[in-house]
Amino acid sequence: MSLITEKMNEYVASVQDKLRKMGRPVIAEMFPATYLNTIETTVTNDENGAFVITGDIPAMWLRDSSAQVRHYLPLTKEDPDIRAFVASLVKRQSLCVVNDPYANAFNRTGDHITQWQFHDDTEFRNPMAWERKYEVDSLCYPVNLAYHLWKASETTDHLDSTFKAACRTILDTFEREQRHEENSRYYFRRTNCPPTDTLSHDGKGSPVGYTGMTWSGFRPSDDSCTYHYLIPSEMFASVILGYMAEIARDVWTDEGFAYRAEKLRSEINAGIAEFAVTEDPEFGKIYAYETDGLGHYLTMDDANVPSLLSLPYLGWCSPDDPIYQNTRKFILSKRNPYYFEGKAAKGVGSPHTPKDYIWHVSLAMQGLTSTDDAEIDYLLDLFETTTAGRGLMHEGFHKDDPELFTRAWFAWANSIFAEFVIHAASR
């Protein structure tokens, strides 16, 4: 049975009409397939809720599945079917978090054995987990989705006891990982792989000092951190802890839970204030990408979200925040080792993909955080010319030749492109 509703089709047609009036017939033609890609190609349902795969990999990432449906949220107030679909995904994600807060991606059932389960050495072998790379952002995304579903739909049924149990698990995990070396049993070792697919120091990661922030083993790219306080993820954690506190007060009437979330948030914020900012010789004060609390900083940005580029989108700051603006200039310059300029495009890539490959996700994020109409129009031009004639987004494409790309079926990229197009059409 199709999950596409009449209201969804009407909405797609209305956006296409705006795009044509803007003089963007090519984007208008691309919009329906990208907007509907997640709901048409990645969703299955069972008694545990909606299971949303990432595309060409048959597993559900907590991060990707949340991002893949965000552009449907504006319809959830008026369309009960879409609301029920997103709420069922929140339920599924909550069950996953309770099952294993250290897993980044999950199988639909415990009967599916992945290749990683034969090779990975970690303290808990979990048949439900596709992979157990611990990423702070993986725990942020389900809370972010649930909160924004509440605000968009004005309903709270999904903020139930299962979701509260997931939030309690997230708090437990973030607090434990504030002192990773002392309190955590988590480790992750993978053999016969690139160094970014495993953790150094016998699976525990490089040393860190206490900062109040919470430790992350891996980035949202699923690559291991160099220094394990990943600043965009710390900022995202701060944002969603504020959401948790609001839900605890307004929905659960649980002051104790709200206090606990706010206390952890204040500790993370203090760590960000003390350790997240560094000085760039060209751009001045900027946010570092990673730090260890021991005086080491990594200055770069990655296409995957949360990223430094995405901070206003995540709700951490406004687009005109001075340090964010300095950081943005750094990110979109050759000072960022993963910023590439070529004959076909310029934009941010990732160490997760080959050198000189720009990500559609990062181009969409650049647009979603821009206040410059000329920049937004330039990015729309790039999207028209970098899909290799397929009309769908990819993971990365070569800066000189968009016919060279990774991942023809990557639903997150389609969803965030659709979200950017809606943003551009609303100007």
C-alpha positions in Angstrom: 0.0 0.0 0.0 1.3 3.4 -1.0 2.2 5.8 1.9 1.9 8.8 -0.4 -1.2 10.8 0.5 -3.4 13.2 -1.4 -2.2 16.1 0.7 1.4 15.1 -0.1 0.7 15.2 -3.8 -1.1 18.5 -3.5 1.9 20.0 -1.6 4.4 18.7 -4.2 2.3 20.4 -6.9 2.1 23.7 -5.0 5.9 23.8 -4.6 6.4 22.9 -8.3 4.2 25.8 -9.2 6.2 28.2 -7.1 9.4 26.9 -8.6 8.2 27.5 -12.2 7.1 31.0 -11.3 10.7 31.5 -10.0 12.0 30.5 -13.4 13.3 27.1 -12.1 11.6 24.5 -14.4 14.5 22.0 -14.0 14.3 22.1 -10.2 10.5 21.8 -10.4 10.9 18.7 -12.5 13.4 17.2 -10.0 11.4 18.0 -6.9 8.7 15.3 -6.8 11.1 12.3 -7.1 13.5 13.8 -4.5 10.7 14.8 -2.1 9.0 11.4 -2.3 12.2 9.3 -2.4 12.2 8.3 1.3 8.5 7.4 1.5 8.5 5.7 -1.9 11.6 3.6 -1.6 12.9 3.2 1.9 10.0 2.4 4.3 8.7 -0.8 5.7 6.3 -1.2 8.6 5.8 -3.9 11.3 4.5 -4.1 14.8 7.5 -2.1 16.1 6.8 0.9 13.8 8.3 2.3 10.6 11.7 1.0 9.5 13.5 3.5 7.2 16.6 2.3 5.5 19.2 4.7 4.2 18.9 3.7 0.6 21.5 1.3 -0.9 22.3 -0.2 2.6 19.4 -2.3 4.1 19.9 -0.9 7.6 18.3 2.0 9.6 20.6 4.7 10.8 19.1 6.8 13.7 20.6 9.9 12.1 19.7 9.2 8.5 16.1 8.0 9.1 15.4 11.2 11.1 16.8 13.5 8.5 15.1 11.6 5.7 11.6 12.5 7.0 12.2 16.0 8.4 10.8 17.6 5.2 7.5 15.9 5.8 6.9 17.5 9.2 5.0 20.6 7.9 2.3 18.3 6.6 1.8 16.4 9.9 -0.7 18.9 11.4 -3.3 18.5 8.6 -2.5 14.9 7.4 -3.1 12.2 10.0 -1.5 9.5 7.8 1.8 11.4 7.5 1.7 12.2 11.3 1.1 8.5 12.1 4.0 7.5 9.8 6.5 9.9 11.5 5.2 9.0 15.0 5.7 5.3 14.2 9.3 6.0 13.2 9.8 7.8 16.6 8.5 4.7 18.3 10.9 2.5 16.3 13.9 4.7 17.1 13.0 4.8 20.8 13.0 1.0 20.9 16.4 1.0 19.1 17.9 3.5 21.6 16.7 1.5 24.6 18.0 -1.7 22.9 21.5 -0.3 22.4 22.5 3.4 22.8 26.0 2.7 21.4 24.7 1.4 18.1 24.5 3.8 15.2 22.5 1.6 12.8 20.0 -1.2 13.3 18.6 -4.3 11.5 14.9 -4.7 11.1 15.0 -8.0 13.0 17.6 -9.8 15.1 17.6 -12.6 12.5 19.7 -10.5 10.1 23.4 -11.0 10.6 25.7 -8.4 9.2 29.3 -8.7 8.0 30.4 -6.5 10.9 29.1 -8.9 13.5 31.8 -11.4 12.4 34.7 -8.9 12.6 33.9 -6.2 15.2 35.2 -6.6 18.7 33.0 -4.7 21.1 31.8 -5.3 24.7 28.2 -6.2 23.6 27.4 -8.3 20.6 23.9 -7.2 19.6 22.0 -9.0 16.8 19.7 -6.0 16.4 22.7 -3.7 15.7 23.9 -3.3 12.1 27.0 -1.5 13.5 28.1 -0.3 17.0 30.0 2.8 16.2 29.1 5.2 19.1 28.1 8.6 17.8 26.7 11.4 20.0 24.5 12.7 17.1 22.8 9.3 16.7 21.2 9.8 20.1 20.4 13.5 19.3 18.4 12.9 16.1 15.5 10.9 17.5 14.8 13.5 20.2 15.1 16.3 17.6 12.6 14.5 15.4 10.1 13.8 18.2 10.3 17.4 19.4 9.7 18.9 16.0 6.9 16.5 15.3 5.3 17.8 18.5 5.7 21.4 17.4 4.6 20.8 13.8 1.6 18.6 14.6 0.6 20.0 18.0 0.2 16.4 19.2 2.0 14.6 22.0 0.9 11.0 21.7 4.3 10.0 20.4 6.0 11.5 23.6 4.9 8.4 25.5 6.6 6.1 28.1 8.7 4.4 25.4 10.1 7.7 24.2 10.7 8.8 27.8 12.6 5.5 28.4 14.8 6.4 25.4 15.4 9.9 26.7 16.4 8.4 30.1 18.8 6.1 28.3 20.3 9.0 26.4 20.9 10.9 29.6 22.5 7.9 31.2 24.8 7.5 28.2 25.8 11.2 27.8 26.5 11.4 31.6 28.6 8.2 31.6 30.6 9.4 28.6 31.5 12.7 30.2 34.2 10.7 31.9 34.8 8.1 29.2 38.1 6.7 30.4 36.9 6.3 34.0 33.3 5.2 33.6 32.7 3.7 30.2 33.0 0.0 29.2 32.5 0.8 25.5 35.2 0.0 23.1 35.3 -0.7 19.4 37.9 -2.7 17.4 37.7 -3.7 13.8 40.5 -5.4 12.0 41.6 -5.4 8.4 40.0 -2.0 7.8 41.0 1.6 7.2 42.1 3.4 10.4 39.0 5.5 10.4 36.8 2.4 10.8 38.1 1.5 14.2 39.1 3.3 17.4 42.8 3.8 18.4 44.3 2.9 21.7 43.0 -0.6 21.8 39.5 0.4 20.9 39.1 3.2 23.6 40.1 6.1 21.4 42.8 8.7 21.9 43.1 10.3 25.5 40.8 13.1 26.6 40.6 15.4 29.5 37.5 16.2 31.5 35.6 19.2 30.0 32.0 18.7 30.9 31.3 17.7 27.3 30.3 14.1 26.3 32.7 11.8 24.5 31.9 10.5 20.9 33.8 7.6 19.3 32.8 8.4 15.8 31.6 11.3 13.6 28.3 11.4 11.7 30.2 10.1 8.7 30.8 6.9 10.7 34.6 7.7 10.6 36.4 7.7 13.9 37.1 11.0 15.7 40.7 12.2 15.9 39.9 14.1 19.2 36.8 12.8 20.9 34.9 15.9 21.8 33.2 16.5 18.5 32.0 20.2 18.7 29.0 20.2 16.3 27.7 17.1 18.0 28.2 18.7 21.5 26.2 21.7 20.3 23.5 19.4 18.9 23.4 17.6 22.3 23.0 20.9 24.1 20.0 21.8 21.8 18.2 18.5 22.3 18.8 18.5 26.0 16.9 21.8 26.0 14.1 20.0 24.1 14.1 17.2 26.6 13.7 19.6 29.5 10.8 21.4 27.7 9.0 18.0 27.0 9.6 16.9 30.6 7.9 20.1 32.0 5.2 20.6 29.4 4.2 17.0 28.6 5.4 14.7 31.4 5.2 17.3 34.2 8.4 15.8 35.5 10.5 18.6 37.1 13.2 16.1 38.2 13.7 14.9 34.6 13.8 18.5 33.4 16.4 19.5 36.0 18.6 16.5 35.1 18.5 17.4 31.4 19.2 21.1 32.1 22.1 20.3 34.4 23.8 18.2 31.8 23.2 20.8 29.2 24.8 23.5 31.4 27.9 21.3 31.8 28.2 20.7 28.1 27.7 24.4 27.4 30.4 25.3 29.9 32.8 22.9 28.1 31.9 24.4 24.7 32.5 27.9 26.0 35.9 26.9 27.4 37.2 24.5 24.8 35.4 24.9 21.4 36.8 28.1 20.1 40.3 28.5 18.5 42.0 31.2 16.6 42.5 31.0 12.8 45.2 33.3 11.4 42.9 34.4 8.5 39.4 34.4 9.9 39.9 35.0 13.7 37.9 33.2 16.3 36.3 30.1 14.8 34.7 26.9 16.2 37.0 23.9 16.1 35.6 20.7 14.7 37.2 18.5 17.4 39.2 18.9 20.6 40.4 16.6 23.4 40.4 19.0 26.3 44.2 18.6 26.4 45.1 21.5 24.2 44.7 19.8 20.8 42.3 21.1 18.1 41.2 19.9 14.7 40.0 22.7 12.3 38.0 21.4 9.4 34.4 20.6 8.5 32.7 17.5 7.2 29.7 17.3 4.8 27.8 15.1 7.2 25.4 16.7 9.7 25.8 17.8 12.4 28.6 19.9 11.0 29.9 23.3 11.9 28.2 24.7 8.7 24.8 23.4 10.0 24.8 25.1 13.5 21.9 27.6 12.7 19.9 24.7 11.2 20.4 22.7 14.3 19.2 25.5 16.5 22.6 26.3 18.2 23.0 29.8 17.0 21.6 32.4 14.6 23.1 32.7 11.1 24.6 36.1 12.0 26.4 34.9 15.1 29.9 36.4 14.7 31.9 33.2 15.5 29.6 31.2 13.3 30.2 33.7 10.4 33.9 33.5 10.9 33.6 29.7 10.9 31.5 29.6 7.8 34.0 31.7 5.9 36.7 29.2 7.0 34.6 26.2 6.0 33.9 27.7 2.5 37.6 28.4 1.9 40.7 26.4 1.1 41.6 26.7 4.8 39.2 23.8 5.2 41.0 20.7 3.9 37.6 19.2 2.7 36.5 22.2 0.7 37.0 21.6 -3.0 36.7 23.9 -6.1 36.6 22.6 -9.6 35.2 23.1 -13.1 31.7 21.8 -12.2 31.2 23.0 -8.6 32.7 24.2 -5.4 31.7 23.0 -1.9 32.4 20.8 1.1 33.2 17.1 0.9 34.3 14.5 3.5 37.2 12.4 4.4 34.7 9.5 4.2 34.7 9.8 0.4 37.5 10.4 -2.1 39.4 13.6 -2.4 37.8 16.3 -4.6 34.2 14.8 -4.2 31.6 17.4 -3.1 28.5 16.3 -1.2 25.0 17.2 -2.2 24.1 17.2 1.5 26.6 19.9 2.2 25.4 22.0 -0.7 21.9 21.8 0.6 23.1 22.7 4.1 25.0 25.7 2.7 21.7 26.9 1.2 19.6 26.2 4.3 21.9 28.3 6.4 22.4 31.1 3.9 20.8 34.5 4.1 22.2 35.6 0.7 19.8 35.2 -2.2 22.6 35.2 -4.7 24.3 32.3 -2.9 21.0 30.4 -2.8 20.5 30.9 -6.5 24.0 29.8 -7.2 23.4 26.6 -5.3 20.2 25.9 -7.2 22.2 26.2 -10.4 24.7 23.6 -9.1 21.9 21.2 -8.2 20.5 21.5 -11.8 23.9 20.5 -13.3 25.5 17.9 -10.9 23.1 14.9 -10.8 24.7 13.3 -13.9 21.3 13.7 -15.7 19.5 11.5 -13.2 17.5 14.1 -11.3 18.3 12.5 -8.0 21.0 13.4 -5.5 24.2 11.4 -4.7 26.5 11.2 -1.8 29.6 12.8 -3.4 30.4 13.8 -7.0 33.7 14.9 -8.5 34.3 18.7 -8.6 35.3 18.5 -12.3 32.9 15.8 -13.5 29.5 15.1 -11.9 29.3 11.8 -14.0 31.8 10.5 -11.3 29.8 10.0 -8.1 29.2 7.7 -5.1 25.9 6.2 -4.1 23.2 6.5 -6.7 20.5 5.8 -4.0 21.1 7.9 -0.9 17.8 9.0 0.5 19.2 11.6 3.0 20.6 13.6 0.1 17.3 13.6 -1.7 15.4 14.7 1.4 17.7 17.5 2.4 17.7 18.7 -1.2 13.9 18.8 -1.1 14.1 20.7 2.2 16.4 23.3 0.7 14.2 23.7 -2.4 11.2 24.3 -0.1 13.3 26.9 1.8 14.3 28.6 -1.5 10.8 28.6 -2.8 9.5 30.3 0.3 11.7 33.4 -0.1 
